Amino acid sequence: MDALELREELRKYIEIGDKNFLNVLHRTAKSYIEQKQLDRMIAEGEEDIVAGRVHSQTDVQKMIDDWTKA
């Protein structure tokens, strides 16, 4: 089933689904999207590490101190 067919079928389910079904579908979709975002952030962080774009604990503490002084 391609993406268009899935969307059409999901729309049908949404139209006939009760409140409980909609709540479960919403939670599931939201959880999936949030996990994809977290996975993307982790991958970016891993790329930063490999590329050497990191800060030492001392550097981070200095940044925090500078932010709190402002």
N, C-alpha and C positions, 0 to 999 in steps of 0.2 A: 504494500500500500504506500503510495507516495504522499508527500507532505500535504498536498491539496486535498486528497481523499481523507487523510487523517483529520484535517481541520474541519471538513464538512461533517464527518462522523461525530467529532467532538461537539460541534455546534448542536447537532441533533440531541445528543445526550444532555447537554446543558439545558436545552429547551424543555426536555421532559423530566429532568432530574429534580428531586425534592431538595429541601434546604440542607439536609444532612449530606446528600450526594455532593451538592455544590460546595459545602464546607470542606469535605474530604478532598475534592478535586482542587480547590483553592490552596489548601495546605500543601498538597503534594506538588503542585506546580510551583508555588512560592519556594518551597524547600529545594526543589530541583534547580531553579534559577539562582538562588542564593549559593548553593553548592558549586554551580558552574562559575560564579563570580569568585568564590574563594579559591577554587582550583586555578583560575586564571591569575589571581594575585600571588599564589604560591609559586606558580611557574615563573612569573615575572621576578619574584624574589630569588629564585634559584638562578635565573639568568644573571641577575645583578651580582650574585655571589661569584659565579663563574667569571664574570667580566671584571671582578675586583671592585665593584661599586658598593663598598661596605664602609661602615664607621665603627671605630673601636668603642668600647664601653665608656672610656674617658672622653672621647669626642662627643658622644651622645649626652653624657652628663653635663658637659660644658654648654652644649646647645640648649639643654633644658634650663640650665642656670641663666643663660642669656635671655631666653624667652620670658622667664619669670621676673627678670629685672625690668623688663620693658613695660 
